[in-house]
Amino acid sequence: MASAKIRKGDSVVVLSGRDKGRTGTVAQVLPKEGKIVVEGVNVVARHRKPSQQNPQGGIDRFPAPMPVSKVALADPKDGKPTRVRFEEKDGKKVRVAVKSGETIDG
């Protein structure tokens, strides 16, 4: 299996949609669906009826999954969006930001 270009804990920038330009940290990666969950981005509201577990009911707000193609990794140097390439350093496969050449991990 190929290594993922965006992983849990990475800082990403949203490229399109209502949250365009916002940055956040990846909370969850859903590779089978090709989606990710980013903290504080793509927040949706669900109106919940009162139930046994939640007798108050109310409005739940939480980040919904969004397509991976709508985000780009934030460059470690300046925080702007960048693409990712893989290089081998010291016998290890590491991710490198295309814009600045900075190593992202490893």
N, C-alpha and C positions, 0 to 999 in steps of 0.2 A: 504494500500500500504506500502511496506517495505521502510525503509529509505535508501537513496543512500549512498554508501560508499565514492564516490567522488562527490564533490559539486563545484559549481561556486566559484572561489576565492581560491580554494585549490592549494597548491604547489605540483606538480607531477613530477616524473622522468619517462622518456621514456625507456621501457624495450627492445624493438626490432625495427628493421627498420633502415632507413638511419639516423635518429636522435637519435639513441640509446645512452643513458647516459646523454642526455640534460635534463635540468629542465625548467619548465615554470609554469605559473599560468593558471588555467582553466578559459577560457573566457565564454564558453557556454557549457551546457550539453544537449544532445539530447537523452533522455531516450528511446523513441520509436524506434530509430535506433540503440541504444546501442553504440553511439559515443559521443566524446567530442571534443571541439576546445580548443587547448592550444596555448597561445600567443607565437609567435616566433618559433613554432615547426610545422613540416609538411607544410612548406610554399610552395605554388604552384604559378606558373606564368600563367597568361592568357593574350594572345595577343588580344587587342581590336582594332577594326576598328574605325576610326573617325565616330562620330554620332552627332546628334543635341545637346545632353546633354554633350558629351565629344568630342568637335571638334578636339582636339589634337590627340586622340587615344593613343596608346602606350601599355606598359606592366603593368598589374596590378598584384601585389604580395599580397597574403593574406594567412592566415593559414586555411587549409582545415580540415574538421572533420576527426578524426581517431578513431579506435575502442578503447573502454574503457579497453579492455583486454591487450592493448599494453602499458599501463601506470600503475604506482603504486604510491600511496601517498608517499610524501617525509616525512621522520620521522622528527618531530619538533626538536629533539635533535641534530641529525648530518646530516640531509639532504639526507640520504640514503633511498632506497626504503623499504617500509614496508607494511604489510597487515593491515587490519583494523578489529576490533571487536567492538561490542556494549556492553556497560555495563550500569547499572542503578546507578546513583549517585544522592543523594538527591531527589529521585523521578523523575529524568529526565534521558532520554535515551541519552547517549553521546558516541561519537566515541573515541576509544582508539587505539594507535599504538601498534601492537603486539610486535615489536622488543624492544621498550624502556618502554612501559607501560604508556607513556605520554598521557594525555587527549588532543584531537585535538580541540574540541569545548566544551564550557559549563563550 
